Amino acid sequence: MNHELRPNDFRSETWKRLTNALEAELERLRESNDAQSLGVTDTAVIRGQIKAVKNILALGQQPSASDRSRPENFPVGTLVELQELGLDPLN
């Protein structure tokens, strides 16, 4: 079974709604991180959540063919990150 995303996947209404929800979540996380006096652990958790949301949003950006072949540009742990945010693309 091939789970590779295609360019058309990022033009769907579902992707647009998901992007809007993730951008709102990113803003909420940034405000939470900036507005509160958090300890080191809580700050690290929020920064990790911010990174996870950014990684998911980056899936919609179309890198050039040469960029796609570079391992540092591969999405890492995206499924786990979605599940940690309460979003399960497999269901």
PyMOL Python script that loads the backbone (N, CA, C, O; Angstrom):
from pymol import cmd

cmd.read_pdbstr("""\
ATOM      1  N   MET A   1       0.846  -1.177   0.000  1.00  0.00           N
ATOM      2  CA  MET A   1       0.000   0.000   0.000  1.00  0.00           C
ATOM      3  C   MET A   1       0.893   1.243   0.000  1.00  0.00           C
ATOM      4  O   MET A   1       1.821   1.346   0.803  1.00  0.00           O
ATOM      5  N   ASN A   2       0.614   2.171  -0.889  1.00  0.00           N
ATOM      6  CA  ASN A   2       1.417   3.379  -1.037  1.00  0.00           C
ATOM      7  C   ASN A   2       0.749   4.536  -0.292  1.00  0.00           C
ATOM      8  O   ASN A   2      -0.388   4.904  -0.586  1.00  0.00           O
ATOM      9  N   HIS A   3       1.473   5.100   0.675  1.00  0.00           N
ATOM     10  CA  HIS A   3       0.933   6.214   1.467  1.00  0.00           C
ATOM     11  C   HIS A   3       1.523   7.552   1.038  1.00  0.00           C
ATOM     12  O   HIS A   3       1.347   8.560   1.722  1.00  0.00           O
ATOM     13  N   GLU A   4       2.224   7.559  -0.098  1.00  0.00           N
ATOM     14  CA  GLU A   4       2.852   8.788  -0.560  1.00  0.00           C
ATOM     15  C   GLU A   4       1.784   9.813  -0.943  1.00  0.00           C
ATOM     16  O   GLU A   4       0.815   9.496  -1.633  1.00  0.00           O
ATOM     17  N   LEU A   5       1.982  11.027  -0.485  1.00  0.00           N
ATOM     18  CA  LEU A   5       1.049  12.107  -0.816  1.00  0.00           C
ATOM     19  C   LEU A   5       1.389  12.665  -2.194  1.00  0.00           C
ATOM     20  O   LEU A   5       2.558  12.743  -2.573  1.00  0.00           O
ATOM     21  N   ARG A   6       0.359  13.049  -2.934  1.00  0.00           N
ATOM     22  CA  ARG A   6       0.531  13.589  -4.272  1.00  0.00           C
ATOM     23  C   ARG A   6       0.167  15.077  -4.274  1.00  0.00           C
ATOM     24  O   ARG A   6      -0.551  15.536  -3.386  1.00  0.00           O
ATOM     25  N   PRO A   7       0.648  15.824  -5.252  1.00  0.00           N
ATOM     26  CA  PRO A   7       0.350  17.263  -5.295  1.00  0.00           C
ATOM     27  C   PRO A   7      -1.140  17.583  -5.192  1.00  0.00           C
ATOM     28  O   PRO A   7      -1.514  18.562  -4.547  1.00  0.00           O
ATOM     29  N   ASN A   8      -1.991  16.773  -5.815  1.00  0.00           N
ATOM     30  CA  ASN A   8      -3.436  17.035  -5.739  1.00  0.00           C
ATOM     31  C   ASN A   8      -3.980  16.913  -4.325  1.00  0.00           C
ATOM     32  O   ASN A   8      -4.984  17.545  -3.995  1.00  0.00           O
ATOM     33  N   ASP A   9      -3.339  16.115  -3.488  1.00  0.00           N
ATOM     34  CA  ASP A   9      -3.791  15.966  -2.102  1.00  0.00           C
ATOM     35  C   ASP A   9      -3.780  17.312  -1.374  1.00  0.00           C
ATOM     36  O   ASP A   9      -4.588  17.548  -0.476  1.00  0.00           O
ATOM     37  N   PHE A  10      -2.862  18.183  -1.768  1.00  0.00           N
ATOM     38  CA  PHE A  10      -2.707  19.466  -1.086  1.00  0.00           C
ATOM     39  C   PHE A  10      -3.595  20.554  -1.680  1.00  0.00           C
ATOM     40  O   PHE A  10      -3.563  21.701  -1.234  1.00  0.00           O
ATOM     41  N   ARG A  11      -4.379  20.197  -2.675  1.00  0.00           N
ATOM     42  CA  ARG A  11      -5.337  21.140  -3.264  1.00  0.00           C
ATOM     43  C   ARG A  11      -6.763  20.845  -2.819  1.00  0.00           C
ATOM     44  O   ARG A  11      -7.695  21.550  -3.207  1.00  0.00           O
ATOM     45  N   SER A  12      -6.932  19.828  -2.022  1.00  0.00           N
ATOM     46  CA  SER A  12      -8.278  19.412  -1.607  1.00  0.00           C
ATOM     47  C   SER A  12      -8.842  20.350  -0.542  1.00  0.00           C
ATOM     48  O   SER A  12      -8.102  21.055   0.144  1.00  0.00           O
ATOM     49  N   GLU A  13     -10.152  20.342  -0.422  1.00  0.00           N
ATOM     50  CA  GLU A  13     -10.821  21.126   0.621  1.00  0.00           C
ATOM     51  C   GLU A  13     -10.426  20.616   2.005  1.00  0.00           C
ATOM     52  O   GLU A  13     -10.303  21.395   2.949  1.00  0.00           O
ATOM     53  N   THR A  14     -10.230  19.323   2.117  1.00  0.00           N
ATOM     54  CA  THR A  14      -9.819  18.750   3.406  1.00  0.00           C
ATOM     55  C   THR A  14      -8.467  19.301   3.824  1.00  0.00           C
ATOM     56  O   THR A  14      -8.287  19.680   4.981  1.00  0.00           O
ATOM     57  N   TRP A  15      -7.503  19.352   2.890  1.00  0.00           N
ATOM     58  CA  TRP A  15      -6.182  19.888   3.221  1.00  0.00           C
ATOM     59  C   TRP A  15      -6.296  21.363   3.602  1.00  0.00           C
ATOM     60  O   TRP A  15      -5.623  21.815   4.529  1.00  0.00           O
ATOM     61  N   LYS A  16      -7.136  22.112   2.899  1.00  0.00           N
ATOM     62  CA  LYS A  16      -7.307  23.533   3.221  1.00  0.00           C
ATOM     63  C   LYS A  16      -7.874  23.704   4.632  1.00  0.00           C
ATOM     64  O   LYS A  16      -7.416  24.564   5.385  1.00  0.00           O
ATOM     65  N   ARG A  17      -8.862  22.892   4.987  1.00  0.00           N
ATOM     66  CA  ARG A  17      -9.432  22.974   6.339  1.00  0.00           C
ATOM     67  C   ARG A  17      -8.407  22.553   7.385  1.00  0.00           C
ATOM     68  O   ARG A  17      -8.297  23.177   8.440  1.00  0.00           O
ATOM     69  N   LEU A  18      -7.660  21.494   7.090  1.00  0.00           N
ATOM     70  CA  LEU A  18      -6.630  21.031   8.017  1.00  0.00           C
ATOM     71  C   LEU A  18      -5.558  22.099   8.192  1.00  0.00           C
ATOM     72  O   LEU A  18      -5.108  22.351   9.310  1.00  0.00           O
ATOM     73  N   THR A  19      -5.148  22.726   7.098  1.00  0.00           N
ATOM     74  CA  THR A  19      -4.148  23.792   7.164  1.00  0.00           C
ATOM     75  C   THR A  19      -4.647  24.954   8.024  1.00  0.00           C
ATOM     76  O   THR A  19      -3.903  25.478   8.853  1.00  0.00           O
ATOM     77  N   ASN A  20      -5.892  25.350   7.830  1.00  0.00           N
ATOM     78  CA  ASN A  20      -6.458  26.436   8.641  1.00  0.00           C
ATOM     79  C   ASN A  20      -6.464  26.067  10.119  1.00  0.00           C
ATOM     80  O   ASN A  20      -6.117  26.888  10.969  1.00  0.00           O
ATOM     81  N   ALA A  21      -6.858  24.838  10.425  1.00  0.00           N
ATOM     82  CA  ALA A  21      -6.888  24.391  11.822  1.00  0.00           C
ATOM     83  C   ALA A  21      -5.480  24.348  12.402  1.00  0.00           C
ATOM     84  O   ALA A  21      -5.272  24.744  13.549  1.00  0.00           O
ATOM     85  N   LEU A  22      -4.516  23.872  11.628  1.00  0.00           N
ATOM     86  CA  LEU A  22      -3.136  23.791  12.116  1.00  0.00           C
ATOM     87  C   LEU A  22      -2.521  25.175  12.294  1.00  0.00           C
ATOM     88  O   LEU A  22      -1.772  25.398  13.245  1.00  0.00           O
ATOM     89  N   GLU A  23      -2.824  26.104  11.395  1.00  0.00           N
ATOM     90  CA  GLU A  23      -2.308  27.467  11.545  1.00  0.00           C
ATOM     91  C   GLU A  23      -2.885  28.134  12.792  1.00  0.00           C
ATOM     92  O   GLU A  23      -2.178  28.864  13.487  1.00  0.00           O
ATOM     93  N   ALA A  24      -4.154  27.889  13.075  1.00  0.00           N
ATOM     94  CA  ALA A  24      -4.760  28.419  14.303  1.00  0.00           C
ATOM     95  C   ALA A  24      -4.106  27.790  15.530  1.00  0.00           C
ATOM     96  O   ALA A  24      -3.840  28.476  16.517  1.00  0.00           O
ATOM     97  N   GLU A  25      -3.851  26.497  15.465  1.00  0.00           N
ATOM     98  CA  GLU A  25      -3.183  25.812  16.581  1.00  0.00           C
ATOM     99  C   GLU A  25      -1.765  26.334  16.762  1.00  0.00           C
ATOM    100  O   GLU A  25      -1.314  26.505  17.895  1.00  0.00           O
ATOM    101  N   LEU A  26      -1.063  26.588  15.680  1.00  0.00           N
ATOM    102  CA  LEU A  26       0.287  27.133  15.749  1.00  0.00           C
ATOM    103  C   LEU A  26       0.281  28.499  16.426  1.00  0.00           C
ATOM    104  O   LEU A  26       1.133  28.780  17.269  1.00  0.00           O
ATOM    105  N   GLU A  27      -0.664  29.337  16.066  1.00  0.00           N
ATOM    106  CA  GLU A  27      -0.783  30.659  16.690  1.00  0.00           C
ATOM    107  C   GLU A  27      -1.075  30.530  18.184  1.00  0.00           C
ATOM    108  O   GLU A  27      -0.487  31.242  18.998  1.00  0.00           O
ATOM    109  N   ARG A  28      -1.981  29.623  18.541  1.00  0.00           N
ATOM    110  CA  ARG A  28      -2.316  29.408  19.948  1.00  0.00           C
ATOM    111  C   ARG A  28      -1.089  28.939  20.731  1.00  0.00           C
ATOM    112  O   ARG A  28      -0.835  29.413  21.838  1.00  0.00           O
ATOM    113  N   LEU A  29      -0.336  28.016  20.158  1.00  0.00           N
ATOM    114  CA  LEU A  29       0.863  27.507  20.828  1.00  0.00           C
ATOM    115  C   LEU A  29       1.909  28.606  20.997  1.00  0.00           C
ATOM    116  O   LEU A  29       2.537  28.710  22.050  1.00  0.00           O
ATOM    117  N   ARG A  30       2.094  29.421  19.966  1.00  0.00           N
ATOM    118  CA  ARG A  30       3.069  30.518  20.055  1.00  0.00           C
ATOM    119  C   ARG A  30       2.668  31.519  21.134  1.00  0.00           C
ATOM    120  O   ARG A  30       3.501  31.968  21.921  1.00  0.00           O
ATOM    121  N   GLU A  31       1.388  31.861  21.159  1.00  0.00           N
ATOM    122  CA  GLU A  31       0.913  32.795  22.184  1.00  0.00           C
ATOM    123  C   GLU A  31       1.088  32.204  23.574  1.00  0.00           C
ATOM    124  O   GLU A  31       1.491  32.904  24.504  1.00  0.00           O
ATOM    125  N   SER A  32       0.795  30.945  23.717  1.00  0.00           N
ATOM    126  CA  SER A  32       0.949  30.269  25.002  1.00  0.00           C
ATOM    127  C   SER A  32       2.407  30.277  25.435  1.00  0.00           C
ATOM    128  O   SER A  32       2.710  30.503  26.606  1.00  0.00           O
ATOM    129  N   ASN A  33       3.296  30.033  24.506  1.00  0.00           N
ATOM    130  CA  ASN A  33       4.723  30.003  24.813  1.00  0.00           C
ATOM    131  C   ASN A  33       5.241  31.391  25.179  1.00  0.00           C
ATOM    132  O   ASN A  33       6.094  31.525  26.057  1.00  0.00           O
ATOM    133  N   ASP A  34       4.730  32.424  24.510  1.00  0.00           N
ATOM    134  CA  ASP A  34       5.195  33.791  24.745  1.00  0.00           C
ATOM    135  C   ASP A  34       4.573  34.429  25.983  1.00  0.00           C
ATOM    136  O   ASP A  34       5.222  35.225  26.661  1.00  0.00           O
ATOM    137  N   ALA A  35       3.329  34.088  26.279  1.00  0.00           N
ATOM    138  CA  ALA A  35       2.576  34.806  27.301  1.00  0.00           C
ATOM    139  C   ALA A  35       2.777  34.281  28.712  1.00  0.00           C
ATOM    140  O   ALA A  35       2.459  34.976  29.677  1.00  0.00           O
ATOM    141  N   GLN A  36       3.284  33.100  28.848  1.00  0.00           N
ATOM    142  CA  GLN A  36       3.359  32.493  30.173  1.00  0.00           C
ATOM    143  C   GLN A  36       4.799  32.375  30.644  1.00  0.00           C
ATOM    144  O   GLN A  36       5.732  32.271  29.847  1.00  0.00           O
ATOM    145  N   SER A  37       4.949  32.393  31.950  1.00  0.00           N
ATOM    146  CA  SER A  37       6.243  32.086  32.548  1.00  0.00           C
ATOM    147  C   SER A  37       6.272  30.585  32.767  1.00  0.00           C
ATOM    148  O   SER A  37       5.765  30.076  33.767  1.00  0.00           O
ATOM    149  N   LEU A  38       6.864  29.895  31.829  1.00  0.00           N
ATOM    150  CA  LEU A  38       6.877  28.444  31.874  1.00  0.00           C
ATOM    151  C   LEU A  38       8.242  27.936  32.310  1.00  0.00           C
ATOM    152  O   LEU A  38       9.267  28.589  32.113  1.00  0.00           O
ATOM    153  N   GLY A  39       8.224  26.777  32.896  1.00  0.00           N
ATOM    154  CA  GLY A  39       9.472  26.121  33.238  1.00  0.00           C
ATOM    155  C   GLY A  39      10.130  25.559  31.989  1.00  0.00           C
ATOM    156  O   GLY A  39       9.559  25.581  30.899  1.00  0.00           O
ATOM    157  N   VAL A  40      11.329  25.062  32.172  1.00  0.00           N
ATOM    158  CA  VAL A  40      12.094  24.522  31.054  1.00  0.00           C
ATOM    159  C   VAL A  40      11.350  23.372  30.375  1.00  0.00           C
ATOM    160  O   VAL A  40      11.295  23.302  29.147  1.00  0.00           O
ATOM    161  N   THR A  41      10.784  22.483  31.168  1.00  0.00           N
ATOM    162  CA  THR A  41      10.094  21.317  30.613  1.00  0.00           C
ATOM    163  C   THR A  41       8.855  21.729  29.830  1.00  0.00           C
ATOM    164  O   THR A  41       8.653  21.262  28.709  1.00  0.00           O
ATOM    165  N   ASP A  42       8.019  22.599  30.403  1.00  0.00           N
ATOM    166  CA  ASP A  42       6.804  23.038  29.713  1.00  0.00           C
ATOM    167  C   ASP A  42       7.130  23.794  28.428  1.00  0.00           C
ATOM    168  O   ASP A  42       6.446  23.634  27.417  1.00  0.00           O
ATOM    169  N   THR A  43       8.175  24.618  28.471  1.00  0.00           N
ATOM    170  CA  THR A  43       8.600  25.342  27.272  1.00  0.00           C
ATOM    171  C   THR A  43       9.048  24.363  26.196  1.00  0.00           C
ATOM    172  O   THR A  43       8.718  24.533  25.022  1.00  0.00           O
ATOM    173  N   ALA A  44       9.795  23.346  26.590  1.00  0.00           N
ATOM    174  CA  ALA A  44      10.264  22.343  25.629  1.00  0.00           C
ATOM    175  C   ALA A  44       9.094  21.582  25.009  1.00  0.00           C
ATOM    176  O   ALA A  44       9.110  21.276  23.816  1.00  0.00           O
ATOM    177  N   VAL A  45       8.085  21.279  25.816  1.00  0.00           N
ATOM    178  CA  VAL A  45       6.902  20.579  25.300  1.00  0.00           C
ATOM    179  C   VAL A  45       6.198  21.437  24.255  1.00  0.00           C
ATOM    180  O   VAL A  45       5.851  20.945  23.181  1.00  0.00           O
ATOM    181  N   ILE A  46       5.987  22.704  24.558  1.00  0.00           N
ATOM    182  CA  ILE A  46       5.308  23.597  23.612  1.00  0.00           C
ATOM    183  C   ILE A  46       6.135  23.767  22.346  1.00  0.00           C
ATOM    184  O   ILE A  46       5.590  23.759  21.243  1.00  0.00           O
ATOM    185  N   ARG A  47       7.442  23.918  22.497  1.00  0.00           N
ATOM    186  CA  ARG A  47       8.296  24.047  21.310  1.00  0.00           C
ATOM    187  C   ARG A  47       8.243  22.782  20.454  1.00  0.00           C
ATOM    188  O   ARG A  47       8.269  22.857  19.225  1.00  0.00           O
ATOM    189  N   GLY A  48       8.171  21.635  21.098  1.00  0.00           N
ATOM    190  CA  GLY A  48       8.026  20.383  20.356  1.00  0.00           C
ATOM    191  C   GLY A  48       6.711  20.325  19.601  1.00  0.00           C
ATOM    192  O   GLY A  48       6.661  19.853  18.465  1.00  0.00           O
ATOM    193  N   GLN A  49       5.642  20.805  20.233  1.00  0.00           N
ATOM    194  CA  GLN A  49       4.337  20.843  19.567  1.00  0.00           C
ATOM    195  C   GLN A  49       4.360  21.808  18.385  1.00  0.00           C
ATOM    196  O   GLN A  49       3.787  21.525  17.333  1.00  0.00           O
ATOM    197  N   ILE A  50       5.022  22.945  18.563  1.00  0.00           N
ATOM    198  CA  ILE A  50       5.155  23.913  17.473  1.00  0.00           C
ATOM    199  C   ILE A  50       5.896  23.278  16.300  1.00  0.00           C
ATOM    200  O   ILE A  50       5.488  23.426  15.148  1.00  0.00           O
ATOM    201  N   LYS A  51       6.974  22.578  16.594  1.00  0.00           N
ATOM    202  CA  LYS A  51       7.746  21.909  15.541  1.00  0.00           C
ATOM    203  C   LYS A  51       6.898  20.864  14.823  1.00  0.00           C
ATOM    204  O   LYS A  51       6.960  20.749  13.599  1.00  0.00           O
ATOM    205  N   ALA A  52       6.110  20.107  15.573  1.00  0.00           N
ATOM    206  CA  ALA A  52       5.255  19.078  14.964  1.00  0.00           C
ATOM    207  C   ALA A  52       4.251  19.711  14.005  1.00  0.00           C
ATOM    208  O   ALA A  52       4.057  19.217  12.894  1.00  0.00           O
ATOM    209  N   VAL A  53       3.614  20.801  14.430  1.00  0.00           N
ATOM    210  CA  VAL A  53       2.636  21.479  13.570  1.00  0.00           C
ATOM    211  C   VAL A  53       3.328  22.023  12.320  1.00  0.00           C
ATOM    212  O   VAL A  53       2.804  21.888  11.214  1.00  0.00           O
ATOM    213  N   LYS A  54       4.490  22.629  12.486  1.00  0.00           N
ATOM    214  CA  LYS A  54       5.227  23.161  11.337  1.00  0.00           C
ATOM    215  C   LYS A  54       5.613  22.049  10.365  1.00  0.00           C
ATOM    216  O   LYS A  54       5.541  22.234   9.150  1.00  0.00           O
ATOM    217  N   ASN A  55       6.021  20.897  10.895  1.00  0.00           N
ATOM    218  CA  ASN A  55       6.384  19.772  10.029  1.00  0.00           C
ATOM    219  C   ASN A  55       5.193  19.307   9.203  1.00  0.00           C
ATOM    220  O   ASN A  55       5.343  18.971   8.029  1.00  0.00           O
ATOM    221  N   ILE A  56       4.027  19.286   9.804  1.00  0.00           N
ATOM    222  CA  ILE A  56       2.833  18.866   9.070  1.00  0.00           C
ATOM    223  C   ILE A  56       2.493  19.902   8.000  1.00  0.00           C
ATOM    224  O   ILE A  56       2.197  19.541   6.861  1.00  0.00           O
ATOM    225  N   LEU A  57       2.532  21.181   8.357  1.00  0.00           N
ATOM    226  CA  LEU A  57       2.247  22.231   7.380  1.00  0.00           C
ATOM    227  C   LEU A  57       3.248  22.199   6.223  1.00  0.00           C
ATOM    228  O   LEU A  57       2.889  22.501   5.085  1.00  0.00           O
ATOM    229  N   ALA A  58       4.489  21.837   6.506  1.00  0.00           N
ATOM    230  CA  ALA A  58       5.525  21.790   5.473  1.00  0.00           C
ATOM    231  C   ALA A  58       5.261  20.717   4.426  1.00  0.00           C
ATOM    232  O   ALA A  58       5.810  20.777   3.326  1.00  0.00           O
ATOM    233  N   LEU A  59       4.435  19.747   4.753  1.00  0.00           N
ATOM    234  CA  LEU A  59       4.104  18.718   3.768  1.00  0.00           C
ATOM    235  C   LEU A  59       3.458  19.325   2.530  1.00  0.00           C
ATOM    236  O   LEU A  59       3.600  18.792   1.430  1.00  0.00           O
ATOM    237  N   GLY A  60       2.754  20.431   2.702  1.00  0.00           N
ATOM    238  CA  GLY A  60       2.063  21.070   1.592  1.00  0.00           C
ATOM    239  C   GLY A  60       2.953  21.923   0.717  1.00  0.00           C
ATOM    240  O   GLY A  60       2.519  22.389  -0.337  1.00  0.00           O
ATOM    241  N   GLN A  61       4.183  22.134   1.130  1.00  0.00           N
ATOM    242  CA  GLN A  61       5.114  22.912   0.326  1.00  0.00           C
ATOM    243  C   GLN A  61       5.788  21.971  -0.659  1.00  0.00           C
ATOM    244  O   GLN A  61       6.289  20.916  -0.269  1.00  0.00           O
ATOM    245  N   GLN A  62       5.804  22.336  -1.909  1.00  0.00           N
ATOM    246  CA  GLN A  62       6.351  21.477  -2.948  1.00  0.00           C
ATOM    247  C   GLN A  62       7.827  21.802  -3.182  1.00  0.00           C
ATOM    248  O   GLN A  62       8.143  22.800  -3.830  1.00  0.00           O
ATOM    249  N   PRO A  63       8.733  20.968  -2.661  1.00  0.00           N
ATOM    250  CA  PRO A  63      10.158  21.201  -2.914  1.00  0.00           C
ATOM    251  C   PRO A  63      10.502  20.839  -4.358  1.00  0.00           C
ATOM    252  O   PRO A  63       9.762  20.118  -5.026  1.00  0.00           O
ATOM    253  N   SER A  64      11.618  21.343  -4.815  1.00  0.00           N
ATOM    254  CA  SER A  64      12.071  20.987  -6.157  1.00  0.00           C
ATOM    255  C   SER A  64      12.466  19.514  -6.177  1.00  0.00           C
ATOM    256  O   SER A  64      12.637  18.898  -5.125  1.00  0.00           O
ATOM    257  N   ALA A  65      12.609  18.956  -7.366  1.00  0.00           N
ATOM    258  CA  ALA A  65      12.968  17.538  -7.489  1.00  0.00           C
ATOM    259  C   ALA A  65      14.293  17.250  -6.803  1.00  0.00           C
ATOM    260  O   ALA A  65      14.445  16.200  -6.180  1.00  0.00           O
ATOM    261  N   SER A  66      15.255  18.160  -6.905  1.00  0.00           N
ATOM    262  CA  SER A  66      16.548  17.921  -6.257  1.00  0.00           C
ATOM    263  C   SER A  66      16.422  17.981  -4.738  1.00  0.00           C
ATOM    264  O   SER A  66      17.112  17.241  -4.036  1.00  0.00           O
ATOM    265  N   ASP A  67      15.552  18.851  -4.217  1.00  0.00           N
ATOM    266  CA  ASP A  67      15.344  18.927  -2.769  1.00  0.00           C
ATOM    267  C   ASP A  67      14.682  17.668  -2.233  1.00  0.00           C
ATOM    268  O   ASP A  67      15.002  17.217  -1.133  1.00  0.00           O
ATOM    269  N   ARG A  68      13.754  17.093  -3.007  1.00  0.00           N
ATOM    270  CA  ARG A  68      13.043  15.900  -2.547  1.00  0.00           C
ATOM    271  C   ARG A  68      13.979  14.720  -2.365  1.00  0.00           C
ATOM    272  O   ARG A  68      13.692  13.820  -1.575  1.00  0.00           O
ATOM    273  N   SER A  69      15.093  14.711  -3.081  1.00  0.00           N
ATOM    274  CA  SER A  69      16.011  13.576  -2.994  1.00  0.00           C
ATOM    275  C   SER A  69      16.975  13.700  -1.818  1.00  0.00           C
ATOM    276  O   SER A  69      17.729  12.766  -1.547  1.00  0.00           O
ATOM    277  N   ARG A  70      16.966  14.820  -1.123  1.00  0.00           N
ATOM    278  CA  ARG A  70      17.878  15.025   0.004  1.00  0.00           C
ATOM    279  C   ARG A  70      17.222  14.537   1.290  1.00  0.00           C
ATOM    280  O   ARG A  70      16.133  14.993   1.641  1.00  0.00           O
ATOM    281  N   PRO A  71      17.876  13.612   1.998  1.00  0.00           N
ATOM    282  CA  PRO A  71      17.279  13.020   3.205  1.00  0.00           C
ATOM    283  C   PRO A  71      16.880  14.038   4.268  1.00  0.00           C
ATOM    284  O   PRO A  71      15.907  13.808   4.987  1.00  0.00           O
ATOM    285  N   GLU A  72      17.592  15.147   4.391  1.00  0.00           N
ATOM    286  CA  GLU A  72      17.246  16.124   5.425  1.00  0.00           C
ATOM    287  C   GLU A  72      15.913  16.811   5.144  1.00  0.00           C
ATOM    288  O   GLU A  72      15.372  17.484   6.022  1.00  0.00           O
ATOM    289  N   ASN A  73      15.377  16.652   3.940  1.00  0.00           N
ATOM    290  CA  ASN A  73      14.086  17.245   3.599  1.00  0.00           C
ATOM    291  C   ASN A  73      12.928  16.272   3.717  1.00  0.00           C
ATOM    292  O   ASN A  73      11.783  16.638   3.449  1.00  0.00           O
ATOM    293  N   PHE A  74      13.206  15.039   4.113  1.00  0.00           N
ATOM    294  CA  PHE A  74      12.135  14.068   4.283  1.00  0.00           C
ATOM    295  C   PHE A  74      11.370  14.393   5.553  1.00  0.00           C
ATOM    296  O   PHE A  74      11.985  14.733   6.563  1.00  0.00           O
ATOM    297  N   PRO A  75      10.037  14.297   5.534  1.00  0.00           N
ATOM    298  CA  PRO A  75       9.274  14.487   6.771  1.00  0.00           C
ATOM    299  C   PRO A  75       9.553  13.331   7.722  1.00  0.00           C
ATOM    300  O   PRO A  75       9.426  12.165   7.347  1.00  0.00           O
ATOM    301  N   VAL A  76       9.928  13.653   8.935  1.00  0.00           N
ATOM    302  CA  VAL A  76      10.288  12.630   9.910  1.00  0.00           C
ATOM    303  C   VAL A  76       9.216  12.558  10.984  1.00  0.00           C
ATOM    304  O   VAL A  76       8.869  13.569  11.594  1.00  0.00           O
ATOM    305  N   GLY A  77       8.698  11.372  11.210  1.00  0.00           N
ATOM    306  CA  GLY A  77       7.757  11.162  12.301  1.00  0.00           C
ATOM    307  C   GLY A  77       6.422  11.844  12.120  1.00  0.00           C
ATOM    308  O   GLY A  77       5.723  12.093  13.102  1.00  0.00           O
ATOM    309  N   THR A  78       6.050  12.153  10.900  1.00  0.00           N
ATOM    310  CA  THR A  78       4.842  12.935  10.683  1.00  0.00           C
ATOM    311  C   THR A  78       3.588  12.224  11.177  1.00  0.00           C
ATOM    312  O   THR A  78       2.717  12.862  11.768  1.00  0.00           O
ATOM    313  N   LEU A  79       3.480  10.933  10.950  1.00  0.00           N
ATOM    314  CA  LEU A  79       2.304  10.192  11.409  1.00  0.00           C
ATOM    315  C   LEU A  79       2.186  10.262  12.923  1.00  0.00           C
ATOM    316  O   LEU A  79       1.101  10.498  13.454  1.00  0.00           O
ATOM    317  N   VAL A  80       3.293  10.058  13.614  1.00  0.00           N
ATOM    318  CA  VAL A  80       3.288  10.122  15.079  1.00  0.00           C
ATOM    319  C   VAL A  80       2.909  11.524  15.536  1.00  0.00           C
ATOM    320  O   VAL A  80       2.147  11.680  16.490  1.00  0.00           O
ATOM    321  N   GLU A  81       3.432  12.541  14.865  1.00  0.00           N
ATOM    322  CA  GLU A  81       3.125  13.920  15.236  1.00  0.00           C
ATOM    323  C   GLU A  81       1.642  14.218  15.055  1.00  0.00           C
ATOM    324  O   GLU A  81       1.037  14.881  15.897  1.00  0.00           O
ATOM    325  N   LEU A  82       1.057  13.738  13.976  1.00  0.00           N
ATOM    326  CA  LEU A  82      -0.382  13.926  13.775  1.00  0.00           C
ATOM    327  C   LEU A  82      -1.172  13.256  14.887  1.00  0.00           C
ATOM    328  O   LEU A  82      -2.113  13.837  15.427  1.00  0.00           O
ATOM    329  N   GLN A  83      -0.788  12.036  15.227  1.00  0.00           N
ATOM    330  CA  GLN A  83      -1.496  11.304  16.270  1.00  0.00           C
ATOM    331  C   GLN A  83      -1.353  11.998  17.621  1.00  0.00           C
ATOM    332  O   GLN A  83      -2.301  12.017  18.405  1.00  0.00           O
ATOM    333  N   GLU A  84      -0.182  12.568  17.905  1.00  0.00           N
ATOM    334  CA  GLU A  84       0.015  13.281  19.168  1.00  0.00           C
ATOM    335  C   GLU A  84      -0.856  14.532  19.244  1.00  0.00           C
ATOM    336  O   GLU A  84      -1.199  14.985  20.336  1.00  0.00           O
ATOM    337  N   LEU A  85      -1.212  15.089  18.096  1.00  0.00           N
ATOM    338  CA  LEU A  85      -2.089  16.257  18.059  1.00  0.00           C
ATOM    339  C   LEU A  85      -3.561  15.862  18.055  1.00  0.00           C
ATOM    340  O   LEU A  85      -4.447  16.713  17.975  1.00  0.00           O
ATOM    341  N   GLY A  86      -3.807  14.556  18.145  1.00  0.00           N
ATOM    342  CA  GLY A  86      -5.183  14.076  18.151  1.00  0.00           C
ATOM    343  C   GLY A  86      -5.771  13.936  16.758  1.00  0.00           C
ATOM    344  O   GLY A  86      -6.982  13.777  16.607  1.00  0.00           O
ATOM    345  N   LEU A  87      -4.921  13.993  15.737  1.00  0.00           N
ATOM    346  CA  LEU A  87      -5.355  13.840  14.350  1.00  0.00           C
ATOM    347  C   LEU A  87      -4.823  12.510  13.843  1.00  0.00           C
ATOM    348  O   LEU A  87      -3.610  12.305  13.808  1.00  0.00           O
ATOM    349  N   ASP A  88      -5.695  11.615  13.455  1.00  0.00           N
ATOM    350  CA  ASP A  88      -5.249  10.311  12.982  1.00  0.00           C
ATOM    351  C   ASP A  88      -5.677  10.125  11.538  1.00  0.00           C
ATOM    352  O   ASP A  88      -6.837   9.810  11.273  1.00  0.00           O
ATOM    353  N   PRO A  89      -4.749  10.317  10.590  1.00  0.00           N
ATOM    354  CA  PRO A  89      -5.103  10.212   9.179  1.00  0.00           C
ATOM    355  C   PRO A  89      -5.449   8.793   8.744  1.00  0.00           C
ATOM    356  O   PRO A  89      -5.966   8.597   7.644  1.00  0.00           O
ATOM    357  N   LEU A  90      -5.177   7.819   9.571  1.00  0.00           N
ATOM    358  CA  LEU A  90      -5.463   6.433   9.218  1.00  0.00           C
ATOM    359  C   LEU A  90      -6.886   6.037   9.550  1.00  0.00           C
ATOM    360  O   LEU A  90      -7.340   4.970   9.136  1.00  0.00           O
ATOM    361  N   ASN A  91      -7.596   6.866  10.284  1.00  0.00           N
ATOM    362  CA  ASN A  91      -8.991   6.564  10.642  1.00  0.00           C
ATOM    363  C   ASN A  91      -9.941   7.507   9.959  1.00  0.00           C
ATOM    364  O   ASN A  91     -11.154   7.403  10.143  1.00  0.00           O
TER     365      ASN A  91
END
""", "prot")
cmd.dss("prot")
cmd.show_as("cartoon", "prot")
cmd.util.cbc("prot")
cmd.orient("prot")
